[in-house]
Structures are given as C-alpha cells and as structure tokens.
C-alpha cells in the first residue's frame, strides 16, 4: 500500500474552475502522463518542484494556492 504524502492539493477544484479541464489536458500542458496527474491529485505522489510550478502556472495562481503542506500536528506551517 502506498503511504499518502503530507502534501494536499486543490488540483481537482482548480481544473473544474478552469472550464472543467480534464486530467489528460492538464497532463499535456505540464508534460506528464495522465496517470501522474491522477497520482498527484490523490496525494499518492509528490511532484517535482518544476512540475509543481508548471501546475500553478497553468492555473495562473501562486504555488500555495495549489499545494499545502501539513506538519506532524496536521496543521499548515
């Protein structure tokens, strides 16, 4: 079983706010596979910093509006 990362994200919400962008469309725009987008959205995979910035740039939002990190107490730093 894959352990979820401590990073959460709003990618699914941002995709729907962007005209119901599909996972495949996002994957193409950031040069990864659709399976990678699925894994990132579900929190099973933490993207590279470069990929994280590409995702934020697609949605024209700061990185912090896409990804959040919870510390050991379950709160954001």
C-alpha positions as a Markdown table, in Angstrom:
| # | Residue | x | y | z |
|---|---|---|---|---|
| 1 | Unk | 0.0 | 0.0 | 0.0 |
| 2 | Unk | 1.3 | 3.5 | -0.9 |
| 3 | Unk | 1.5 | 5.9 | 2.0 |
| 4 | Unk | -0.1 | 9.3 | 1.3 |
| 5 | Unk | 2.2 | 12.3 | 1.4 |
| 6 | Unk | 1.9 | 15.2 | 3.8 |
| 7 | Unk | 1.1 | 17.4 | 0.8 |
| 8 | Unk | -2.5 | 18.2 | -0.1 |
| 9 | Unk | -3.6 | 19.9 | -3.2 |
| 10 | Unk | -6.6 | 21.7 | -4.9 |
| 11 | Unk | -5.8 | 20.5 | -8.4 |
| 12 | Unk | -9.2 | 18.9 | -9.0 |
| 13 | Unk | -11.0 | 22.1 | -7.8 |
| 14 | Unk | -8.8 | 24.2 | -10.0 |
| 15 | Unk | -9.4 | 22.0 | -13.0 |
| 16 | Unk | -13.1 | 22.4 | -12.7 |
| 17 | Unk | -12.8 | 26.2 | -12.1 |
| 18 | Unk | -10.8 | 26.3 | -15.4 |
| 19 | Unk | -13.7 | 25.2 | -17.5 |
| 20 | Unk | -13.7 | 21.5 | -16.4 |
| 21 | Unk | -10.2 | 20.8 | -17.7 |
| 22 | Unk | -9.6 | 17.1 | -17.9 |
| 23 | Unk | -6.7 | 15.3 | -16.3 |
| 24 | Unk | -5.4 | 14.5 | -19.8 |
| 25 | Unk | -5.5 | 18.2 | -20.8 |
| 26 | Unk | -3.6 | 19.2 | -17.6 |
| 27 | Unk | -1.1 | 16.4 | -18.2 |
| 28 | Unk | -0.4 | 17.5 | -21.7 |
| 29 | Unk | 0.1 | 21.1 | -20.6 |
| 30 | Unk | 2.6 | 20.2 | -18.0 |
| 31 | Unk | 4.3 | 17.4 | -20.0 |
| 32 | Unk | 3.5 | 14.4 | -17.8 |
| 33 | Unk | 1.2 | 11.4 | -18.1 |
| 34 | Unk | -2.4 | 11.4 | -17.1 |
| 35 | Unk | -1.5 | 8.7 | -14.6 |
| 36 | Unk | 0.9 | 11.2 | -13.0 |
| 37 | Unk | -1.8 | 13.8 | -12.6 |
| 38 | Unk | -4.1 | 11.2 | -11.1 |
| 39 | Unk | -1.4 | 10.2 | -8.5 |
| 40 | Unk | -0.6 | 13.9 | -7.6 |
| 41 | Unk | -4.4 | 14.7 | -7.3 |
| 42 | Unk | -4.9 | 11.8 | -5.0 |
| 43 | Unk | -1.9 | 12.6 | -2.8 |
| 44 | Unk | -0.1 | 9.4 | -3.7 |
| 45 | Unk | 2.8 | 11.2 | -5.4 |
| 46 | Unk | 4.6 | 14.5 | -4.7 |
| 47 | Unk | 5.5 | 16.3 | -7.9 |
| 48 | Unk | 9.0 | 17.7 | -8.5 |
| 49 | Unk | 9.3 | 21.4 | -7.8 |
| 50 | Unk | 9.4 | 22.1 | -11.5 |
| 51 | Unk | 6.2 | 20.2 | -12.1 |
| 52 | Unk | 4.5 | 21.9 | -9.2 |
| 53 | Unk | 5.4 | 25.3 | -10.6 |
| 54 | Unk | 4.1 | 24.2 | -14.0 |
| 55 | Unk | 0.8 | 23.3 | -12.5 |
| 56 | Unk | 0.5 | 26.6 | -10.7 |
| 57 | Unk | 1.4 | 28.4 | -13.9 |
| 58 | Unk | -1.4 | 26.6 | -15.9 |
| 59 | Unk | -4.0 | 27.9 | -13.4 |
| 60 | Unk | -2.3 | 31.3 | -13.0 |
| 61 | Unk | -2.2 | 31.1 | -9.2 |
| 62 | Unk | 0.6 | 31.1 | -6.6 |
| 63 | Unk | 2.1 | 27.7 | -5.7 |
| 64 | Unk | 0.5 | 27.9 | -2.2 |
| 65 | Unk | -3.0 | 28.0 | -3.8 |
| 66 | Unk | -2.3 | 24.6 | -5.4 |
| 67 | Unk | -0.3 | 22.8 | -2.8 |
| 68 | Unk | -0.5 | 22.8 | 1.0 |
| 69 | Unk | 1.8 | 21.0 | 3.5 |
| 70 | Unk | 0.6 | 19.8 | 6.9 |
| 71 | Unk | 3.2 | 19.2 | 9.6 |
| 72 | Unk | 3.1 | 16.4 | 12.1 |
| 73 | Unk | 0.2 | 18.0 | 14.1 |
| 74 | Unk | -1.8 | 18.2 | 10.9 |
| 75 | Unk | -1.7 | 22.0 | 10.5 |
| 76 | Unk | 0.0 | 24.0 | 7.8 |
| 77 | Unk | 3.2 | 25.8 | 8.9 |
